[in-house]
Amino acid sequence: MSFSSDVKEELAGVIPQARHCRIAELAAIMHLAGQIGVSYDGDVTIGFNTSGSSLIKKGFTLLEITFNIGKSLKRDDPEFEALVKSMGDMSDAVDDLILKNPCCRRAFLRGAFLASGSLSDPDKGYHLEFVCGSNAQAEQIVRVCSDFEINARTTSRRSETVVYVKEGEMIGELLNVMGAQNSYMEFENRRIYKDVSNTVNRRVNCETSNIRKTVTAASRQLEDIRYLEEHGLLAGLPEQLQEAAYGRLENPDATLAELGAMMDPPVGKSGINHRLAKLSEIARGKM
């Protein structure tokens, strides 16, 4: 199973205790993926536009425990009338009165993710999204996310509006808000490991680059100093330059800081670098 499927499987097992929270979650599911059909004889069919078992299981569980709706349902049954009244226009956003409590907004996001959400594998990248059939539905999800200080944005994809979150920290917080505690811990562990690995790799690459630059510079310095020595030009230079030249010849692998500390008196990195640069300048001028 994918990480996204694991999250949905966990969310499907979270059953709110309060009826108002169950209504909020079911409203998100019905508005984003629900289907209601009524036959000529008055038989009602309720389904969900999905191939995922997690959503189907959660949707029918909420219908049963919240509205006492089982397998057989008629148009004039009071349970069906109560459902229709609570859900409202399913092509539009959920009634904001259903989402007045923070706990209901959490349940709403949980239902929205079950109905239309997906999440990339955190080892590959950070991307969580909700696919909505209307701008109103997308804007509502963005507003509810912002209530929990989660920065969600929208974009268009064909005839749909997509709400997405790309920051790893925000995705982790959203998992926590929706009640996917195990998935949240797994996501955070993998995110931290990935971030630490990336930081280590960047530092290693930086150190490797610095070492390469140091080796290249030292090789060029040695080449210039040897040229001066071979052509009898080193002996006529100021004592400080001679000291720097022989120090580099005797310690070809030393860093600038190490080489500067060998001088008498010791000099800093900029001081020894200036002397070596002067030696190279003299050598290049004579070549």
Secondary structure as GFF3:
##gff-version 3
##sequence-region A 1 287
A	DSSP	alpha_helix	3	12	.	.	.	ID=ss1
A	DSSP	alpha_helix	19	33	.	.	.	ID=ss2
A	DSSP	beta_strand	34	38	.	.	.	ID=ss3
A	DSSP	beta_strand	44	48	.	.	.	ID=ss4
A	DSSP	alpha_helix	53	67	.	.	.	ID=ss5
A	DSSP	alpha_helix	78	87	.	.	.	ID=ss6
A	DSSP	three_ten_helix	96	99	.	.	.	ID=ss7
A	DSSP	alpha_helix	102	116	.	.	.	ID=ss8
A	DSSP	beta_strand	117	119	.	.	.	ID=ss9
A	DSSP	beta_strand	128	132	.	.	.	ID=ss10
A	DSSP	alpha_helix	135	147	.	.	.	ID=ss11
A	DSSP	beta_strand	153	157	.	.	.	ID=ss12
A	DSSP	beta_strand	160	165	.	.	.	ID=ss13
A	DSSP	alpha_helix	168	178	.	.	.	ID=ss14
A	DSSP	alpha_helix	181	230	.	.	.	ID=ss15
A	DSSP	alpha_helix	239	250	.	.	.	ID=ss16
A	DSSP	alpha_helix	256	261	.	.	.	ID=ss17
A	DSSP	alpha_helix	269	286	.	.	.	ID=ss18
###
